[in-house]
Amino acid sequence: MIKIITTAVLFAFLQTAHAQKGFKPIFDGKTTTGWHTYGKTTASAGWKVEDGVLHFDPEAAKNGQGGDLVTDAEYENFHLKVDWKVAPNANSGIIFYVNDNPQKYKNTYETGLEMQVLDNDGHPDGKITKHRAGDLYDLIQSKSEPVKPVGEWNTAEVVCKNGKLTFVLNGVIVVETVLWDDNFKAIVAGSKFAGWPGFGTFKKGHIALQDHGNNVWYRNISIKEWNTMETTTGCK
């Protein structure tokens, strides 16, 4: 049987191909190669690879086998794409610009900024402003909440380019800000991170997926990088 490809289908295919141009996977769907648990050299047993999906399993994380999962590589100007879903009442986060120095910083969130991953209705953080899914955690509230119901996949994008930060959730821009300027420093000073000397100060760092003690799943993790001070901006 010969399948006829309509103009609409072809256009959608070309759009998808163009959108993926320049992106490279940083999770191979089979192993945790390229990642390690913060403070360790390899990934702990709490992070399982199942059918192309990275699953944090709190049962497997017992006896010291948990911890945030961190990229081996560091990133400066980048566009990260990742799908996530959570179990009921679950909390996690996508943390970036992490300084991988556990001797100085015990946790990834002592240096890195976070896009919140959450069951808004089931987890207590859902009742706190700036702690809901898609927020720049404890710093900036999302413009809207296009998050999908618990158990469904969401697509998150984190775009960091020459100090401009953009969060996209399920195709909707939810956060836009400029990092490291006086306004950003004022925002940090008014947050729970005030007085944390390393927080939000690094302009190059690792990406981490947070172990918050709950079941969470990630897949289709890819990234595009730009040279410093390249002029193109936005989510392209």
DRENDO-1510 file (C-alpha; in Angstrom, 1 decimal, always signed):
<recs>
REC; n; res; u; v; w
REC; 1; MET; +0.0; +0.0; +0.0 .
REC; 2; ILE; +1.3; +3.4; -0.9 .
REC; 3; LYS; +0.8; +6.0; +1.8 .
REC; 4; ILE; +0.0; +9.5; +0.7 .
REC; 5; ILE; +1.7; +12.2; +2.8 .
REC; 6; THR; -0.4; +15.3; +3.0 .
REC; 7; THR; +1.0; +18.8; +3.0 .
REC; 8; ALA; +0.0; +19.2; +6.7 .
REC; 9; VAL; +1.8; +16.0; +7.7 .
REC; 10; LEU; +4.9; +17.0; +5.8 .
REC; 11; PHE; +4.9; +20.5; +7.3 .
REC; 12; ALA; +4.7; +19.0; +10.8 .
REC; 13; PHE; +7.5; +16.7; +10.0 .
REC; 14; LEU; +9.7; +19.5; +8.7 .
REC; 15; GLN; +8.9; +21.7; +11.7 .
REC; 16; THR; +10.0; +18.9; +14.1 .
REC; 17; ALA; +13.2; +18.2; +12.1 .
REC; 18; HIS; +14.0; +21.9; +12.2 .
REC; 19; ALA; +13.3; +22.2; +15.9 .
REC; 20; GLN; +15.7; +19.5; +16.6 .
REC; 21; LYS; +18.5; +20.9; +14.5 .
REC; 22; GLY; +21.6; +21.4; +16.6 .
REC; 23; PHE; +20.4; +19.3; +19.5 .
REC; 24; LYS; +22.3; +16.3; +20.8 .
REC; 25; PRO; +21.1; +13.7; +23.3 .
REC; 26; ILE; +22.7; +13.7; +26.7 .
REC; 27; PHE; +20.8; +10.7; +27.9 .
REC; 28; ASP; +21.2; +7.6; +25.6 .
REC; 29; GLY; +18.0; +5.9; +26.9 .
REC; 30; LYS; +20.0; +2.8; +27.8 .
REC; 31; THR; +22.5; +3.7; +30.5 .
REC; 32; THR; +23.5; +6.6; +32.8 .
REC; 33; THR; +26.7; +7.2; +30.7 .
REC; 34; GLY; +27.6; +10.9; +31.0 .
REC; 35; TRP; +26.0; +11.3; +34.4 .
REC; 36; HIS; +27.0; +10.7; +38.0 .
REC; 37; THR; +25.4; +11.2; +41.4 .
REC; 38; TYR; +26.5; +14.5; +43.0 .
REC; 39; GLY; +29.5; +13.8; +45.2 .
REC; 40; LYS; +30.2; +10.4; +43.5 .
REC; 41; THR; +31.9; +9.2; +40.3 .
REC; 42; THR; +29.0; +7.0; +39.1 .
REC; 43; ALA; +25.2; +7.0; +39.2 .
REC; 44; SER; +23.7; +5.5; +42.3 .
REC; 45; ALA; +21.2; +2.6; +42.2 .
REC; 46; GLY; +18.3; +4.9; +42.8 .
REC; 47; TRP; +18.4; +6.1; +39.2 .
REC; 48; LYS; +17.2; +3.4; +36.9 .
REC; 49; VAL; +17.0; +3.2; +33.2 .
REC; 50; GLU; +13.7; +1.6; +32.0 .
REC; 51; ASP; +12.6; +1.4; +28.4 .
REC; 52; GLY; +14.3; +4.6; +27.4 .
REC; 53; VAL; +13.3; +6.4; +30.6 .
REC; 54; LEU; +15.3; +7.6; +33.5 .
REC; 55; HIS; +13.4; +6.8; +36.7 .
REC; 56; PHE; +14.3; +7.9; +40.2 .
REC; 57; ASP; +13.0; +5.0; +42.4 .
REC; 58; PRO; +13.0; +5.9; +46.2 .
REC; 59; GLU; +12.9; +2.3; +47.2 .
REC; 60; ALA; +16.1; +1.5; +45.2 .
REC; 61; ALA; +17.6; +4.7; +46.7 .
REC; 62; LYS; +17.7; +3.4; +50.2 .
REC; 63; ASN; +21.0; +2.8; +52.1 .
REC; 64; GLY; +22.7; +5.8; +50.5 .
REC; 65; GLN; +21.9; +5.0; +46.9 .
REC; 66; GLY; +20.1; +8.2; +46.2 .
REC; 67; GLY; +21.3; +11.8; +45.5 .
REC; 68; ASP; +20.9; +14.2; +42.6 .
REC; 69; LEU; +22.0; +13.0; +39.2 .
REC; 70; VAL; +24.5; +15.4; +37.5 .
REC; 71; THR; +25.9; +15.7; +34.0 .
REC; 72; ASP; +29.6; +15.0; +33.7 .
REC; 73; ALA; +29.8; +17.9; +31.3 .
REC; 74; GLU; +29.4; +21.6; +32.1 .
REC; 75; TYR; +27.3; +24.0; +30.0 .
REC; 76; GLU; +27.3; +27.8; +29.6 .
REC; 77; ASN; +25.0; +29.0; +26.8 .
REC; 78; PHE; +22.5; +26.2; +26.1 .
REC; 79; HIS; +19.0; +25.2; +25.3 .
REC; 80; LEU; +17.9; +22.1; +27.3 .
REC; 81; LYS; +14.9; +20.0; +26.4 .
REC; 82; VAL; +13.6; +17.2; +28.7 .
REC; 83; ASP; +10.3; +15.4; +29.2 .
REC; 84; TRP; +9.2; +14.7; +32.8 .
REC; 85; LYS; +6.4; +13.2; +34.7 .
REC; 86; VAL; +5.8; +12.7; +38.4 .
REC; 87; ALA; +3.9; +10.3; +40.7 .
REC; 88; PRO; +1.1; +11.6; +42.9 .
REC; 89; ASN; +2.4; +14.0; +45.6 .
REC; 90; ALA; +5.9; +14.0; +44.1 .
REC; 91; ASN; +8.6; +16.7; +43.9 .
REC; 92; SER; +11.8; +17.0; +41.9 .
REC; 93; GLY; +13.6; +19.7; +39.9 .
REC; 94; ILE; +15.8; +20.5; +36.9 .
REC; 95; ILE; +18.8; +22.3; +38.4 .
REC; 96; PHE; +21.4; +24.1; +36.2 .
REC; 97; TYR; +24.6; +26.0; +36.6 .
REC; 98; VAL; +25.6; +23.6; +39.4 .
REC; 99; ASN; +29.1; +23.9; +40.7 .
REC; 100; ASP; +30.2; +20.3; +41.2 .
REC; 101; ASN; +32.3; +20.8; +44.3 .
REC; 102; PRO; +30.8; +18.7; +47.1 .
REC; 103; GLN; +33.6; +19.6; +49.4 .
REC; 104; LYS; +32.5; +23.2; +49.4 .
REC; 105; TYR; +28.8; +22.8; +48.6 .
REC; 106; LYS; +27.0; +19.8; +50.0 .
REC; 107; ASN; +24.0; +20.0; +47.6 .
REC; 108; THR; +23.4; +20.9; +44.0 .
REC; 109; TYR; +20.9; +23.6; +45.0 .
REC; 110; GLU; +23.5; +25.5; +47.0 .
REC; 111; THR; +24.8; +26.8; +43.7 .
REC; 112; GLY; +22.3; +25.9; +40.9 .
REC; 113; LEU; +19.1; +27.5; +39.8 .
REC; 114; GLU; +16.0; +25.3; +39.6 .
REC; 115; MET; +13.0; +24.8; +37.3 .
REC; 116; GLN; +10.5; +23.2; +39.6 .
REC; 117; VAL; +9.0; +19.7; +38.8 .
REC; 118; LEU; +6.0; +19.0; +41.0 .
REC; 119; ASP; +2.6; +17.6; +41.5 .
REC; 120; ASN; +1.0; +21.0; +42.2 .
REC; 121; ASP; -2.2; +19.6; +43.7 .
REC; 122; GLY; -0.7; +16.8; +45.8 .
REC; 123; HIS; +2.6; +18.1; +47.2 .
REC; 124; PRO; +2.8; +20.8; +50.0 .
REC; 125; ASP; +5.0; +23.0; +47.8 .
REC; 126; GLY; +2.1; +23.5; +45.5 .
REC; 127; LYS; +0.6; +25.8; +48.1 .
REC; 128; ILE; +3.7; +28.0; +48.1 .
REC; 129; THR; +4.1; +30.9; +45.6 .
REC; 130; LYS; +7.1; +30.4; +43.4 .
REC; 131; HIS; +7.3; +26.7; +44.3 .
REC; 132; ARG; +4.9; +25.3; +41.7 .
REC; 133; ALA; +5.8; +23.4; +38.5 .
REC; 134; GLY; +7.5; +25.6; +36.0 .
REC; 135; ASP; +8.6; +28.2; +38.5 .
REC; 136; LEU; +12.1; +29.4; +38.8 .
REC; 137; TYR; +12.1; +27.9; +42.3 .
REC; 138; ASP; +11.6; +30.4; +45.1 .
REC; 139; LEU; +12.6; +33.3; +42.8 .
REC; 140; ILE; +10.1; +33.9; +40.0 .
REC; 141; GLN; +6.5; +32.6; +39.6 .
REC; 142; SER; +5.4; +31.2; +36.2 .
REC; 143; LYS; +3.3; +33.5; +34.0 .
REC; 144; SER; +0.9; +30.6; +33.5 .
REC; 145; GLU; +0.6; +27.0; +34.4 .
REC; 146; PRO; +0.4; +24.8; +31.3 .
REC; 147; VAL; +1.5; +21.7; +33.4 .
REC; 148; LYS; -0.3; +18.4; +32.6 .
REC; 149; PRO; -2.1; +16.2; +35.1 .
REC; 150; VAL; +0.0; +13.8; +37.3 .
REC; 151; GLY; +1.2; +10.8; +35.4 .
REC; 152; GLU; +1.3; +12.6; +32.0 .
REC; 153; TRP; +4.4; +13.7; +30.3 .
REC; 154; ASN; +5.5; +17.3; +30.3 .
REC; 155; THR; +8.1; +18.9; +28.0 .
REC; 156; ALA; +10.3; +21.4; +29.7 .
REC; 157; GLU; +12.9; +23.7; +28.1 .
REC; 158; VAL; +15.5; +25.8; +29.8 .
REC; 159; VAL; +17.2; +28.4; +27.6 .
REC; 160; CYS; +20.2; +30.2; +29.0 .
REC; 161; LYS; +22.0; +32.6; +26.6 .
REC; 162; ASN; +24.3; +35.4; +27.5 .
REC; 163; GLY; +22.5; +36.0; +30.8 .
REC; 164; LYS; +19.0; +35.8; +29.4 .
REC; 165; LEU; +17.0; +32.9; +31.0 .
REC; 166; THR; +13.8; +31.5; +29.5 .
REC; 167; PHE; +11.6; +28.6; +30.8 .
REC; 168; VAL; +9.2; +26.9; +28.4 .
REC; 169; LEU; +6.7; +24.3; +29.6 .
REC; 170; ASN; +4.7; +22.4; +27.1 .
REC; 171; GLY; +5.4; +25.0; +24.4 .
REC; 172; VAL; +4.4; +28.0; +26.6 .
REC; 173; ILE; +7.0; +30.5; +27.8 .
REC; 174; VAL; +6.4; +30.6; +31.6 .
REC; 175; VAL; +9.5; +32.5; +32.9 .
REC; 176; GLU; +11.7; +35.2; +31.4 .
REC; 177; THR; +14.4; +37.0; +33.3 .
REC; 178; VAL; +18.0; +38.2; +33.1 .
REC; 179; LEU; +20.6; +36.6; +35.3 .
REC; 180; TRP; +23.3; +38.2; +37.4 .
REC; 181; ASP; +22.3; +41.8; +37.0 .
REC; 182; ASP; +21.2; +44.1; +40.0 .
REC; 183; ASN; +17.6; +43.1; +39.6 .
REC; 184; PHE; +18.4; +39.4; +39.8 .
REC; 185; LYS; +20.6; +40.0; +42.8 .
REC; 186; ALA; +17.7; +41.8; +44.5 .
REC; 187; ILE; +15.4; +38.8; +43.7 .
REC; 188; VAL; +17.9; +36.4; +45.3 .
REC; 189; ALA; +18.2; +38.7; +48.3 .
REC; 190; GLY; +14.5; +38.5; +48.9 .
REC; 191; SER; +14.4; +34.7; +48.7 .
REC; 192; LYS; +15.3; +31.7; +50.9 .
REC; 193; PHE; +18.7; +31.8; +49.2 .
REC; 194; ALA; +19.7; +35.2; +50.6 .
REC; 195; GLY; +23.1; +34.8; +52.4 .
REC; 196; TRP; +24.1; +31.7; +50.4 .
REC; 197; PRO; +27.3; +33.0; +48.8 .
REC; 198; GLY; +27.5; +30.5; +45.9 .
REC; 199; PHE; +23.9; +30.5; +44.9 .
REC; 200; GLY; +23.1; +31.6; +41.4 .
REC; 201; THR; +26.5; +33.0; +40.8 .
REC; 202; PHE; +28.1; +30.5; +38.4 .
REC; 203; LYS; +27.8; +31.3; +34.7 .
REC; 204; LYS; +28.9; +27.8; +33.6 .
REC; 205; GLY; +28.0; +24.6; +35.4 .
REC; 206; HIS; +26.4; +21.1; +35.4 .
REC; 207; ILE; +22.8; +20.1; +35.0 .
REC; 208; ALA; +21.2; +18.1; +37.7 .
REC; 209; LEU; +18.0; +16.1; +38.1 .
REC; 210; GLN; +16.8; +16.2; +41.7 .
REC; 211; ASP; +16.3; +13.4; +44.1 .
REC; 212; HIS; +13.6; +14.7; +46.4 .
REC; 213; GLY; +12.7; +11.3; +47.7 .
REC; 214; ASN; +9.8; +10.7; +45.3 .
REC; 215; ASN; +9.1; +8.8; +42.1 .
REC; 216; VAL; +9.9; +10.9; +39.0 .
REC; 217; TRP; +10.7; +10.0; +35.4 .
REC; 218; TYR; +12.7; +11.8; +32.7 .
REC; 219; ARG; +13.2; +11.1; +29.0 .
REC; 220; ASN; +14.3; +12.6; +25.7 .
REC; 221; ILE; +17.0; +14.7; +27.3 .
REC; 222; SER; +18.8; +16.8; +24.7 .
REC; 223; ILE; +20.8; +20.0; +24.5 .
REC; 224; LYS; +22.0; +22.6; +22.1 .
REC; 225; GLU; +25.0; +24.8; +22.9 .
REC; 226; TRP; +26.0; +28.2; +21.5 .
REC; 227; ASN; +29.3; +30.0; +21.6 .
REC; 228; THR; +29.6; +32.7; +24.1 .
REC; 229; MET; +28.2; +36.1; +23.0 .
REC; 230; GLU; +26.6; +34.6; +19.8 .
REC; 231; THR; +23.9; +37.1; +18.9 .
REC; 232; THR; +20.9; +34.9; +18.3 .
REC; 233; THR; +18.5; +34.9; +21.3 .
REC; 234; GLY; +15.3; +33.2; +22.4 .
REC; 235; CYS; +13.9; +29.7; +22.1 .
REC; 236; LYS; +15.0; +28.7; +18.6 .
</recs>
